[in-house]
Amino acid sequence: MKTYIVGNWKLNFNVGEASIYLHKLQRKMPNYRDVEVVVAPSAVALQPLSLQIDRHKMKLAAQNAFYRDYGAYTGEISFAQLRGLVDYCIIGHSERRHIFGEDDKMIQKKVAAAIRNKIKPILCIGETESERGFGETADVIRDQLVGGLADVSEEDIDKVLIAYEPVWAISSTKAAKMASPDEVAEVVDLVRSVLGELYGEKVAKETAVLFGGSVNPSNAGAYLTVPGVNGLLIGGASLILSEFTDIIETAKRVRA
Ligand code: PGA
């Protein structure tokens, strides 16, 4: 399986800045066959960047989209409109869940809409600090996985990537803490066992599971060597070219 390095730019970079960053990144980066590098710019940059991107080197992701393909939904962008522009879409990021009130039902529909439009969902799951404090991590992870995947058939599950992002470890969170590799390992194990219950052993083994939350060049290697982790979802550090390319180099080294 490839190692996935996904940069989530969130609400940063205007179109010009995004284009310059991509230009520099592509110039700096060799084509690594084992490492799938993905960047997720803001929605306005997707169309111009889709013309600029060298798809042999990296891929584009959207950060979000709406589950209806068209209609009277002012302000929304559909997966149908993104079809052909992006290969991936981040779905259910904790900022979508907690700031914009997305629930598992909505996330379930978005995952289905992505697949329907030939876009691979990167389904984000993760517990908050208080859920962890109350010992609810396993229940939250299970509910988010079962809910998010409710419409995904056995035939389509190989298009889905899972990203475990403990909300308390995301750098924009107040007093973000670093997740320990052991804490990550425990939840990634659980993710795989839930996938096993839903789709069987083969899927449990072969689904890409990413980790995210304050990943930087100094901890990327430790997270990438956690058993069962197939990649990283990176926010803050993906905005700094040297840090992002460092992490890509680390992924390459860990694979070798
Ligand atoms: P961070 O963000 O790397 O800045 O913690 C990760 C994410 O929210 O996807």
Boltz pocket constraint, residues with backbone or C-beta under 6 A from the ligand:
constraints:
  - pocket:
      binder: B
      contacts: [[A, 8], [A, 165], [A, 169], [A, 170], [A, 171], [A, 172], [A, 212], [A, 213], [A, 214], [A, 215], [A, 233], [A, 234], [A, 235], [A, 236], [A, 237]]
      max_distance: 6.0
